[in-house]
Amino acid sequence: MAYLNRGIARYVIRNYKEAIEDFTSTLKFNPKHSEAYYNRGLAKIAIGQKDGACIDFKKAGQLGLVQAHEAVKVFCK
């Protein structure tokens, strides 16, 4: 949880690359953490990594995170 929370904090202050690192660390501990995939996708969108973001959004959706499906519709056309 610590990595996830720090990643969210870093995202909020627009420190996207470090936020991505924290979300990735979260996923190393729990590869089924849908919120980490979703948030990492948002951070990737912020730095222009659309393809990687779409992969993360789709994975979050597969894991049951409803808002990830909306993100796929918006960003992954």
Secondary structure by P-SEA (a helix, b strand, c coil): caaaaaaaaaaaacccaaaaaaaaaaaaaccccaaaaaaaaaaaaaacaaaaaaaaaaaaaaacccaaaaaaacccc
